[in-house]
Amino acid sequence: MKNNTKQLIMDTAWKHFSKYGYTDTNLERICREAGITRGPLYYYFADKEDLYRQVMVQEIEKIEKKYARIFACEEPLMETIQKQINLSTIYNPLLQRANADNGEIPKVEEVFELNEKVLKQTYEKFQQSARKGELKEGVDILKMIYFLYTYYLGIVTFDEKINAGNQQEFYDKKLAIQIFLDSFRQQFIK
């Protein structure tokens, strides 16, 4: 029962941190939505920052496993990239905010470690694709990574602006991803 309460708090907190960000997340609202008093919250978590860190670490572990499955598959590079983009644009906006250096959000070192692992796995996947002959002759792998991550950062930022402005009817994320994939394929893939 105790672990269920802790997990309920963490699941509710994840929703709130994702929706409101760290600064605007309110512990009272989390307790109310979880159907608990503040007592159980403070039994498991020292404060808001401790709750945030534990929630982030738990989510990072889940995401890391999903990335590992994506990179472990022996499939054409474009399928891997599509899965990577889909995962990145679903989960990573909160992780991106966690990397922001605005002083308001507690640093979670595991976010940086995850980003580093994904970058290394991406680089290795691109090298593997080059050895398999999937890439155009003379393609610069670092340029491919810059292209991918520039797109990723752009879509995350654009998503946040669209959602903050409540203008979702003007934006089709699937179309944006398809445009990127077509551009990537045209520039780098045989």
N, CA and C atoms as a LAMMPS dump frame, in Angstrom:
ITEM: TIMESTEP
0
ITEM: NUMBER OF ATOMS
570
ITEM: BOX BOUNDS ff ff ff
-5.0000000000000000e+02 5.0000000000000000e+02
-5.0000000000000000e+02 5.0000000000000000e+02
-5.0000000000000000e+02 5.0000000000000000e+02
ITEM: ATOMS id mol type element x y z
1 1 1 N 0.824 -1.196 0
2 1 2 C 0 0 0
3 1 3 C 0.869 1.261 0
4 2 1 N 1.971 1.24 0.788
5 2 2 C 2.819 2.421 0.858
6 2 3 C 3.407 2.768 -0.505
7 3 1 N 3.936 1.765 -1.225
8 3 2 C 4.521 2.024 -2.54
9 3 3 C 3.475 2.507 -3.531
10 4 1 N 2.235 2.03 -3.405
11 4 2 C 1.163 2.498 -4.274
12 4 3 C 0.903 3.982 -4.047
13 5 1 N 0.914 4.418 -2.799
14 5 2 C 0.701 5.835 -2.488
15 5 3 C 1.837 6.671 -3.052
16 6 1 N 3.052 6.219 -2.859
17 6 2 C 4.196 6.957 -3.394
18 6 3 C 4.101 7.052 -4.914
19 7 1 N 3.757 5.949 -5.563
20 7 2 C 3.659 5.965 -7.025
21 7 3 C 2.508 6.855 -7.489
22 8 1 N 1.402 6.84 -6.77
23 8 2 C 0.275 7.714 -7.093
24 8 3 C 0.709 9.185 -7.026
25 9 1 N 1.444 9.53 -6.001
26 9 2 C 1.943 10.9 -5.862
27 9 3 C 2.868 11.233 -7.034
28 10 1 N 3.763 10.316 -7.353
29 10 2 C 4.718 10.567 -8.434
30 10 3 C 4.018 10.679 -9.784
31 11 1 N 3.046 9.824 -10.041
32 11 2 C 2.304 9.897 -11.307
33 11 3 C 1.549 11.218 -11.425
34 12 1 N 0.929 11.625 -10.338
35 12 2 C 0.193 12.892 -10.332
36 12 3 C 1.153 14.063 -10.497
37 13 1 N 2.285 14.003 -9.82
38 13 2 C 3.285 15.069 -9.923
39 13 3 C 3.83 15.167 -11.349
40 14 1 N 4.057 14.019 -11.996
41 14 2 C 4.541 14.029 -13.389
42 14 3 C 3.569 14.805 -14.277
43 15 1 N 2.286 14.552 -14.105
44 15 2 C 1.282 15.277 -14.9
45 15 3 C 1.375 16.78 -14.644
46 16 1 N 1.499 17.144 -13.386
47 16 2 C 1.543 18.567 -13.029
48 16 3 C 2.832 19.242 -13.508
49 17 1 N 3.975 18.586 -13.312
50 17 2 C 5.236 19.162 -13.782
51 17 3 C 5.214 19.29 -15.306
52 18 1 N 4.641 18.312 -15.987
53 18 2 C 4.561 18.359 -17.45
54 18 3 C 3.654 19.485 -17.921
55 19 1 N 2.552 19.672 -17.228
56 19 2 C 1.569 20.676 -17.646
57 19 3 C 1.95 22.089 -17.214
58 20 1 N 2.395 22.246 -15.973
59 20 2 C 2.624 23.576 -15.407
60 20 3 C 4.096 23.966 -15.299
61 21 1 N 5.007 23.012 -15.489
62 21 2 C 6.42 23.295 -15.257
63 21 3 C 6.718 23.231 -13.764
64 22 1 N 7.985 23.302 -13.433
65 22 2 C 8.385 23.176 -12.027
66 22 3 C 7.849 24.325 -11.185
67 23 1 N 8.078 25.533 -11.634
68 23 2 C 7.748 26.714 -10.84
69 23 3 C 6.258 26.807 -10.533
70 24 1 N 5.414 26.522 -11.517
71 24 2 C 3.973 26.693 -11.351
72 24 3 C 3.253 25.44 -10.844
73 25 1 N 4.004 24.39 -10.567
74 25 2 C 3.387 23.207 -9.976
75 25 3 C 3.186 23.456 -8.487
76 26 1 N 2 23.107 -8.022
77 26 2 C 1.604 23.382 -6.652
78 26 3 C 1.403 22.05 -5.926
79 27 1 N 2.077 21.861 -4.801
80 27 2 C 1.976 20.601 -4.051
81 27 3 C 0.557 20.368 -3.536
82 28 1 N -0.133 21.412 -3.175
83 28 2 C -1.518 21.272 -2.692
84 28 3 C -2.411 20.682 -3.788
85 29 1 N -2.244 21.148 -5.03
86 29 2 C -3.029 20.6 -6.15
87 29 3 C -2.689 19.14 -6.399
88 30 1 N -1.402 18.799 -6.268
89 30 2 C -1.002 17.402 -6.44
90 30 3 C -1.696 16.537 -5.397
91 31 1 N -1.658 16.97 -4.139
92 31 2 C -2.297 16.217 -3.052
93 31 3 C -3.797 16.075 -3.307
94 32 1 N -4.425 17.166 -3.685
95 32 2 C -5.871 17.147 -3.924
96 32 3 C -6.222 16.164 -5.046
97 33 1 N -5.485 16.235 -6.162
98 33 2 C -5.763 15.324 -7.278
99 33 3 C -5.473 13.868 -6.918
100 34 1 N -4.449 13.646 -6.109
101 34 2 C -4.093 12.284 -5.704
102 34 3 C -5.02 11.763 -4.588
103 35 1 N -5.805 12.671 -4.012
104 35 2 C -6.737 12.267 -2.956
105 35 3 C -6.04 11.983 -1.636
106 36 1 N -4.991 12.722 -1.347
107 36 2 C -4.233 12.527 -0.108
108 36 3 C -4.058 13.864 0.598
109 37 1 N -3.626 13.791 1.844
110 37 2 C -3.234 15.002 2.571
111 37 3 C -1.734 15.22 2.332
112 38 1 N -1.209 16.29 2.871
113 38 2 C 0.222 16.57 2.709
114 38 3 C 1.094 15.582 3.492
115 39 1 N 0.542 14.95 4.51
116 39 2 C 1.307 14.01 5.33
117 39 3 C 2.005 12.931 4.51
118 40 1 N 1.276 12.165 3.694
119 40 2 C 1.935 11.136 2.889
120 40 3 C 2.959 11.716 1.908
121 41 1 N 2.677 12.897 1.377
122 41 2 C 3.618 13.511 0.444
123 41 3 C 4.954 13.75 1.157
124 42 1 N 4.882 14.32 2.349
125 42 2 C 6.119 14.619 3.077
126 42 3 C 6.726 13.376 3.738
127 43 1 N 5.98 12.304 3.826
128 43 2 C 6.541 11.04 4.303
129 43 3 C 7.545 10.508 3.264
130 44 1 N 7.188 10.643 1.981
131 44 2 C 8.017 10.108 0.899
132 44 3 C 8.996 11.115 0.312
133 45 1 N 8.687 12.399 0.41
134 45 2 C 9.49 13.422 -0.262
135 45 3 C 9.772 14.569 0.704
136 46 1 N 11.01 14.993 0.742
137 46 2 C 11.404 16.062 1.675
138 46 3 C 10.743 17.392 1.323
139 47 1 N 10.614 17.649 0.024
140 47 2 C 10.043 18.914 -0.422
141 47 3 C 9.728 18.806 -1.922
142 48 1 N 9.333 19.89 -2.525
143 48 2 C 8.977 19.911 -3.941
144 48 3 C 10.172 19.513 -4.821
145 49 1 N 11.339 19.995 -4.476
146 49 2 C 12.523 19.668 -5.272
147 49 3 C 12.829 18.172 -5.224
148 50 1 N 12.706 17.565 -4.043
149 50 2 C 12.932 16.123 -3.911
150 50 3 C 11.902 15.345 -4.728
151 51 1 N 10.648 15.748 -4.683
152 51 2 C 9.602 15.114 -5.488
153 51 3 C 9.941 15.233 -6.966
154 52 1 N 10.308 16.426 -7.39
155 52 2 C 10.661 16.669 -8.793
156 52 3 C 11.813 15.764 -9.233
157 53 1 N 12.86 15.72 -8.42
158 53 2 C 14.025 14.9 -8.776
159 53 3 C 13.646 13.412 -8.895
160 54 1 N 12.879 12.916 -7.935
161 54 2 C 12.508 11.501 -7.989
162 54 3 C 11.597 11.2 -9.181
163 55 1 N 10.689 12.114 -9.485
164 55 2 C 9.81 11.938 -10.649
165 55 3 C 10.647 11.937 -11.928
166 56 1 N 11.552 12.886 -12.028
167 56 2 C 12.382 12.979 -13.228
168 56 3 C 13.254 11.737 -13.404
169 57 1 N 13.867 11.28 -12.338
170 57 2 C 14.723 10.095 -12.431
171 57 3 C 13.895 8.883 -12.872
172 58 1 N 12.714 8.717 -12.321
173 58 2 C 11.851 7.601 -12.721
174 58 3 C 11.491 7.698 -14.205
175 59 1 N 11.13 8.873 -14.671
176 59 2 C 10.764 9.049 -16.081
177 59 3 C 11.966 8.86 -16.993
178 60 1 N 13.119 9.331 -16.554
179 60 2 C 14.337 9.163 -17.349
180 60 3 C 14.647 7.678 -17.521
181 61 1 N 14.478 6.904 -16.467
182 61 2 C 14.725 5.458 -16.559
183 61 3 C 13.799 4.814 -17.582
184 62 1 N 12.528 5.218 -17.599
185 62 2 C 11.574 4.682 -18.578
186 62 3 C 11.978 5.06 -20
187 63 1 N 12.327 6.315 -20.174
188 63 2 C 12.692 6.82 -21.5
189 63 3 C 13.979 6.164 -21.993
190 64 1 N 14.927 5.996 -21.081
191 64 2 C 16.198 5.371 -21.446
192 64 3 C 15.973 3.953 -21.98
193 65 1 N 15.074 3.219 -21.358
194 65 2 C 14.762 1.864 -21.834
195 65 3 C 14.131 1.908 -23.221
196 66 1 N 13.275 2.886 -23.461
197 66 2 C 12.638 3.005 -24.781
198 66 3 C 13.671 3.347 -25.848
199 67 1 N 14.582 4.26 -25.542
200 67 2 C 15.643 4.575 -26.501
201 67 3 C 16.511 3.346 -26.755
202 68 1 N 16.839 2.599 -25.723
203 68 2 C 17.673 1.403 -25.888
204 68 3 C 17.011 0.414 -26.842
205 69 1 N 15.687 0.247 -26.723
206 69 2 C 14.962 -0.65 -27.634
207 69 3 C 15.015 -0.124 -29.068
208 70 1 N 14.883 1.186 -29.224
209 70 2 C 14.928 1.769 -30.566
210 70 3 C 16.285 1.508 -31.212
211 71 1 N 17.358 1.774 -30.488
212 71 2 C 18.695 1.645 -31.063
213 71 3 C 19.146 0.191 -31.192
214 72 1 N 18.527 -0.727 -30.469
215 72 2 C 18.899 -2.135 -30.547
216 72 3 C 18.334 -2.815 -31.793
217 73 1 N 17.311 -2.249 -32.386
218 73 2 C 16.674 -2.854 -33.552
219 73 3 C 17.571 -2.774 -34.779
220 74 1 N 17.579 -3.85 -35.522
221 74 2 C 18.298 -3.886 -36.801
222 74 3 C 17.28 -3.561 -37.888
223 75 1 N 17.126 -2.287 -38.148
224 75 2 C 16.171 -1.829 -39.148
225 75 3 C 16.803 -0.692 -39.93
226 76 1 N 16.229 -0.327 -41.051
227 76 2 C 16.786 0.795 -41.813
228 76 3 C 16.846 2.068 -40.961
229 77 1 N 17.833 2.895 -41.254
230 77 2 C 18.078 4.104 -40.47
231 77 3 C 16.851 4.998 -40.39
232 78 1 N 16.132 5.177 -41.465
233 78 2 C 14.982 6.08 -41.455
234 78 3 C 13.905 5.617 -40.472
235 79 1 N 13.73 4.316 -40.31
236 79 2 C 12.761 3.815 -39.323
237 79 3 C 13.232 4.137 -37.907
238 80 1 N 14.52 3.988 -37.659
239 80 2 C 15.078 4.32 -36.347
240 80 3 C 14.902 5.805 -36.055
241 81 1 N 15.193 6.641 -37.039
242 81 2 C 15.07 8.09 -36.844
243 81 3 C 13.622 8.471 -36.58
244 82 1 N 12.694 7.879 -37.323
245 82 2 C 11.282 8.2 -37.091
246 82 3 C 10.869 7.83 -35.671
247 83 1 N 11.278 6.67 -35.204
248 83 2 C 10.954 6.26 -33.831
249 83 3 C 11.614 7.194 -32.82
250 84 1 N 12.859 7.57 -33.089
251 84 2 C 13.579 8.466 -32.186
252 84 3 C 12.885 9.825 -32.122
253 85 1 N 12.493 10.361 -33.258
254 85 2 C 11.797 11.658 -33.295
255 85 3 C 10.461 11.554 -32.578
256 86 1 N 9.718 10.493 -32.839
257 86 2 C 8.424 10.327 -32.168
258 86 3 C 8.595 10.29 -30.652
259 87 1 N 9.552 9.518 -30.179
260 87 2 C 9.788 9.429 -28.739
261 87 3 C 10.258 10.778 -28.188
262 88 1 N 11.173 11.411 -28.876
263 88 2 C 11.717 12.686 -28.41
264 88 3 C 10.651 13.755 -28.29
265 89 1 N 9.759 13.825 -29.247
266 89 2 C 8.761 14.893 -29.225
267 89 3 C 7.603 14.586 -28.284
268 90 1 N 7.475 13.347 -27.856
269 90 2 C 6.44 13.007 -26.879
270 90 3 C 6.94 13.257 -25.461
271 91 1 N 8.127 12.734 -25.154
272 91 2 C 8.607 12.759 -23.778
273 91 3 C 9.507 13.933 -23.436
274 92 1 N 10.289 14.363 -24.364
275 92 2 C 11.388 15.231 -24
276 92 3 C 11.081 16.695 -23.731
277 93 1 N 9.91 17.249 -24.038
278 93 2 C 9.719 18.661 -23.684
279 93 3 C 9.964 18.955 -22.203
280 94 1 N 9.483 18.109 -21.31
281 94 2 C 9.746 18.341 -19.891
282 94 3 C 11.228 18.169 -19.591
283 95 1 N 11.846 17.186 -20.215
284 95 2 C 13.275 16.982 -20.011
285 95 3 C 14.061 18.167 -20.569
286 96 1 N 13.584 18.734 -21.668
287 96 2 C 14.238 19.904 -22.234
288 96 3 C 14.184 21.071 -21.251
289 97 1 N 13.013 21.27 -20.647
290 97 2 C 12.896 22.337 -19.639
291 97 3 C 13.816 22.062 -18.457
292 98 1 N 13.998 20.773 -18.144
293 98 2 C 14.877 20.415 -17.031
294 98 3 C 16.318 20.799 -17.332
295 99 1 N 16.669 20.893 -18.609
296 99 2 C 18.015 21.301 -19.012
297 99 3 C 18.172 22.813 -19.075
298 100 1 N 17.074 23.539 -19
299 100 2 C 17.135 25 -19.12
300 100 3 C 17.988 25.565 -17.994
301 101 1 N 18.742 26.549 -18.333
302 101 2 C 19.642 27.134 -17.336
303 101 3 C 19.068 28.462 -16.854
304 102 1 N 17.832 28.423 -16.375
305 102 2 C 17.212 29.673 -15.924
306 102 3 C 17.211 29.796 -14.404
307 103 1 N 17.774 28.833 -13.71
308 103 2 C 17.896 28.92 -12.27
309 103 3 C 16.628 28.583 -11.499
310 104 1 N 15.499 28.452 -12.186
311 104 2 C 14.237 28.176 -11.507
312 104 3 C 14 26.683 -11.315
313 105 1 N 14.536 25.885 -12.212
314 105 2 C 14.293 24.449 -12.189
315 105 3 C 15.522 23.755 -11.619
316 106 1 N 15.329 22.886 -10.635
317 106 2 C 16.484 22.155 -10.092
318 106 3 C 17.144 21.304 -11.178
319 107 1 N 18.434 21.275 -11.197
320 107 2 C 19.166 20.455 -12.154
321 107 3 C 19.029 18.982 -11.772
322 108 1 N 18.808 18.175 -12.759
323 108 2 C 18.736 16.73 -12.575
324 108 3 C 19.819 16.149 -13.474
325 109 1 N 20.911 15.748 -12.874
326 109 2 C 22.091 15.302 -13.619
327 109 3 C 21.754 14.168 -14.587
328 110 1 N 20.801 13.34 -14.227
329 110 2 C 20.434 12.21 -15.079
330 110 3 C 19.894 12.659 -16.439
331 111 1 N 19.334 13.871 -16.515
332 111 2 C 18.857 14.397 -17.8
333 111 3 C 20.05 14.585 -18.734
334 112 1 N 21.11 15.163 -18.223
335 112 2 C 22.308 15.378 -19.031
336 112 3 C 22.908 14.034 -19.456
337 113 1 N 22.918 13.08 -18.537
338 113 2 C 23.455 11.753 -18.845
339 113 3 C 22.631 11.072 -19.93
340 114 1 N 21.302 11.184 -19.86
341 114 2 C 20.437 10.603 -20.887
342 114 3 C 20.724 11.245 -22.239
343 115 1 N 20.806 12.564 -22.275
344 115 2 C 21.084 13.249 -23.54
345 115 3 C 22.405 12.8 -24.14
346 116 1 N 23.395 12.632 -23.294
347 116 2 C 24.707 12.187 -23.761
348 116 3 C 24.63 10.759 -24.326
349 117 1 N 23.921 9.874 -23.637
350 117 2 C 23.778 8.495 -24.125
351 117 3 C 23.067 8.451 -25.468
352 118 1 N 21.984 9.219 -25.586
353 118 2 C 21.215 9.215 -26.836
354 118 3 C 22.073 9.775 -27.973
355 119 1 N 22.823 10.808 -27.699
356 119 2 C 23.699 11.385 -28.717
357 119 3 C 24.735 10.361 -29.185
358 120 1 N 25.343 9.651 -28.242
359 120 2 C 26.331 8.623 -28.596
360 120 3 C 25.677 7.488 -29.394
361 121 1 N 24.484 7.057 -28.964
362 121 2 C 23.787 5.987 -29.68
363 121 3 C 23.412 6.435 -31.099
364 122 1 N 23.023 7.683 -31.228
365 122 2 C 22.681 8.218 -32.546
366 122 3 C 23.914 8.206 -33.445
367 123 1 N 25.016 8.675 -32.922
368 123 2 C 26.272 8.704 -33.678
369 123 3 C 26.658 7.289 -34.12
370 124 1 N 26.578 6.332 -33.194
371 124 2 C 26.919 4.942 -33.521
372 124 3 C 25.975 4.374 -34.581
373 125 1 N 24.695 4.703 -34.486
374 125 2 C 23.715 4.221 -35.472
375 125 3 C 24.029 4.81 -36.852
376 126 1 N 24.396 6.082 -36.897
377 126 2 C 24.752 6.712 -38.169
378 126 3 C 26.012 6.069 -38.754
379 127 1 N 27.007 5.781 -37.913
380 127 2 C 28.223 5.109 -38.382
381 127 3 C 27.896 3.715 -38.933
382 128 1 N 27.035 2.999 -38.215
383 128 2 C 26.624 1.67 -38.65
384 128 3 C 25.925 1.751 -40.014
385 129 1 N 25.075 2.747 -40.176
386 129 2 C 24.363 2.929 -41.447
387 129 3 C 25.334 3.263 -42.575
388 130 1 N 26.365 4.017 -42.264
389 130 2 C 27.389 4.339 -43.273
390 130 3 C 28.107 3.058 -43.706
391 131 1 N 28.443 2.199 -42.733
392 131 2 C 29.128 0.938 -43.057
393 131 3 C 28.233 0.023 -43.89
394 132 1 N 26.93 0.08 -43.67
395 132 2 C 25.975 -0.747 -44.422
396 132 3 C 25.7 -0.194 -45.818
397 133 1 N 26.163 1.03 -46.066
398 133 2 C 25.945 1.641 -47.365
399 133 3 C 24.595 2.332 -47.514
400 134 1 N 23.943 2.664 -46.402
401 134 2 C 22.64 3.33 -46.46
402 134 3 C 22.748 4.825 -46.753
403 135 1 N 23.923 5.408 -46.491
404 135 2 C 24.089 6.855 -46.61
405 135 3 C 24.677 7.222 -47.968
406 136 1 N 24.406 8.451 -48.376
407 136 2 C 25.008 8.971 -49.601
408 136 3 C 26.519 9.055 -49.41
409 137 1 N 27.227 8.96 -50.514
410 137 2 C 28.684 9.021 -50.489
411 137 3 C 29.164 10.353 -49.91
412 138 1 N 30.123 10.282 -48.974
413 138 2 C 30.754 11.471 -48.432
414 138 3 C 29.942 12.248 -47.408
415 139 1 N 28.854 11.66 -46.913
416 139 2 C 28.021 12.346 -45.925
417 139 3 C 28.793 12.53 -44.625
418 140 1 N 28.665 13.714 -44.052
419 140 2 C 29.296 14.042 -42.774
420 140 3 C 28.33 13.663 -41.648
421 141 1 N 28.719 12.704 -40.832
422 141 2 C 27.841 12.204 -39.767
423 141 3 C 27.531 13.295 -38.743
424 142 1 N 28.507 14.131 -38.44
425 142 2 C 28.226 15.227 -37.499
426 142 3 C 27.179 16.18 -38.068
427 143 1 N 27.231 16.422 -39.368
428 143 2 C 26.222 17.266 -40.007
429 143 3 C 24.839 16.613 -39.879
430 144 1 N 24.786 15.294 -40.001
431 144 2 C 23.511 14.577 -39.829
432 144 3 C 22.975 14.778 -38.413
433 145 1 N 23.86 14.684 -37.43
434 145 2 C 23.448 14.853 -36.029
435 145 3 C 22.964 16.281 -35.794
436 146 1 N 23.69 17.264 -36.302
437 146 2 C 23.25 18.658 -36.158
438 146 3 C 21.888 18.867 -36.795
439 147 1 N 21.696 18.289 -37.96
440 147 2 C 20.421 18.409 -38.667
441 147 3 C 19.292 17.817 -37.818
442 148 1 N 19.514 16.627 -37.298
443 148 2 C 18.521 15.944 -36.474
444 148 3 C 18.212 16.735 -35.203
445 149 1 N 19.236 17.164 -34.486
446 149 2 C 19.006 17.834 -33.216
447 149 3 C 18.509 19.267 -33.374
448 150 1 N 18.862 19.921 -34.463
449 150 2 C 18.292 21.242 -34.737
450 150 3 C 16.797 21.104 -34.968
451 151 1 N 16.42 20.09 -35.73
452 151 2 C 14.99 19.845 -35.955
453 151 3 C 14.301 19.532 -34.627
454 152 1 N 14.897 18.627 -33.866
455 152 2 C 14.294 18.22 -32.597
456 152 3 C 14.071 19.421 -31.683
457 153 1 N 15.093 20.251 -31.508
458 153 2 C 14.952 21.427 -30.64
459 153 3 C 13.906 22.383 -31.187
460 154 1 N 13.852 22.509 -32.503
461 154 2 C 12.846 23.37 -33.115
462 154 3 C 11.436 22.872 -32.881
463 155 1 N 11.216 21.59 -33.036
464 155 2 C 9.861 21.049 -32.87
465 155 3 C 9.427 21.119 -31.415
466 156 1 N 10.339 20.875 -30.49
467 156 2 C 10.005 20.958 -29.066
468 156 3 C 9.622 22.39 -28.709
469 157 1 N 10.428 23.335 -29.157
470 157 2 C 10.141 24.747 -28.888
471 157 3 C 8.825 25.158 -29.526
472 158 1 N 8.624 24.745 -30.761
473 158 2 C 7.391 25.089 -31.467
474 158 3 C 6.176 24.475 -30.768
475 159 1 N 6.303 23.216 -30.35
476 159 2 C 5.216 22.553 -29.608
477 159 3 C 4.837 23.346 -28.369
478 160 1 N 5.852 23.768 -27.603
479 160 2 C 5.573 24.512 -26.373
480 160 3 C 4.869 25.826 -26.673
481 161 1 N 5.301 26.515 -27.713
482 161 2 C 4.685 27.805 -28.063
483 161 3 C 3.248 27.607 -28.542
484 162 1 N 3.023 26.593 -29.362
485 162 2 C 1.678 26.313 -29.869
486 162 3 C 0.755 25.943 -28.708
487 163 1 N 1.222 25.057 -27.833
488 163 2 C 0.401 24.632 -26.702
489 163 3 C 0.148 25.771 -25.726
490 164 1 N 1.154 26.602 -25.492
491 164 2 C 0.991 27.729 -24.576
492 164 3 C -0.002 28.741 -25.136
493 165 1 N 0.008 28.894 -26.454
494 165 2 C -0.896 29.849 -27.088
495 165 3 C -2.244 29.256 -27.446
496 166 1 N -2.432 27.974 -27.126
497 166 2 C -3.696 27.294 -27.405
498 166 3 C -4.076 27.403 -28.891
499 167 1 N -3.096 27.129 -29.759
500 167 2 C -3.301 27.249 -31.207
501 167 3 C -3.086 25.918 -31.915
502 168 1 N -3.46 24.836 -31.281
503 168 2 C -3.207 23.514 -31.829
504 168 3 C -3.851 23.287 -33.194
505 169 1 N -4.924 23.985 -33.504
506 169 2 C -5.598 23.749 -34.78
507 169 3 C -4.762 24.201 -35.969
508 170 1 N -3.712 24.998 -35.734
509 170 2 C -2.853 25.465 -36.811
510 170 3 C -1.595 24.62 -36.97
511 171 1 N -1.516 23.537 -36.244
512 171 2 C -0.281 22.774 -36.217
513 171 3 C -0.568 21.29 -36.323
514 172 1 N 0.142 20.641 -37.215
515 172 2 C 0.012 19.206 -37.414
516 172 3 C 1.392 18.581 -37.187
517 173 1 N 1.6 18.02 -36.006
518 173 2 C 2.91 17.47 -35.658
519 173 3 C 3.307 16.334 -36.594
520 174 1 N 2.351 15.494 -36.989
521 174 2 C 2.674 14.392 -37.907
522 174 3 C 3.195 14.927 -39.237
523 175 1 N 2.582 15.994 -39.723
524 175 2 C 3.043 16.602 -40.968
525 175 3 C 4.439 17.204 -40.786
526 176 1 N 4.682 17.864 -39.668
527 176 2 C 6.001 18.445 -39.396
528 176 3 C 7.072 17.353 -39.357
529 177 1 N 6.763 16.234 -38.724
530 177 2 C 7.714 15.119 -38.664
531 177 3 C 7.953 14.549 -40.056
532 178 1 N 6.9 14.421 -40.847
533 178 2 C 7.046 13.882 -42.197
534 178 3 C 7.898 14.8 -43.075
535 179 1 N 7.698 16.105 -42.952
536 179 2 C 8.516 17.061 -43.712
537 179 3 C 9.986 16.916 -43.337
538 180 1 N 10.255 16.8 -42.028
539 180 2 C 11.63 16.606 -41.59
540 180 3 C 12.206 15.316 -42.158
541 181 1 N 11.466 14.208 -42.032
542 181 2 C 11.97 12.915 -42.512
543 181 3 C 12.258 12.959 -44.004
544 182 1 N 11.378 13.589 -44.774
545 182 2 C 11.601 13.714 -46.223
546 182 3 C 12.874 14.509 -46.506
547 183 1 N 13.076 15.6 -45.762
548 183 2 C 14.277 16.43 -45.943
549 183 3 C 15.537 15.661 -45.563
550 184 1 N 15.467 14.946 -44.452
551 184 2 C 16.613 14.165 -43.985
552 184 3 C 16.95 13.09 -45.012
553 185 1 N 15.942 12.376 -45.464
554 185 2 C 16.13 11.303 -46.456
555 185 3 C 16.776 11.869 -47.722
556 186 1 N 16.262 12.97 -48.214
557 186 2 C 16.763 13.57 -49.442
558 186 3 C 18.219 14.013 -49.301
559 187 1 N 18.567 14.54 -48.165
560 187 2 C 19.921 15.067 -47.984
561 187 3 C 20.964 13.996 -47.68
562 188 1 N 20.574 12.927 -46.947
563 188 2 C 21.578 12.003 -46.428
564 188 3 C 21.459 10.536 -46.867
565 189 1 N 20.284 10.08 -47.239
566 189 2 C 20.05 8.649 -47.47
567 189 3 C 20.084 8.323 -48.959
568 190 1 N 20.694 7.182 -49.299
569 190 2 C 20.731 6.72 -50.71
570 190 3 C 19.346 6.404 -51.201
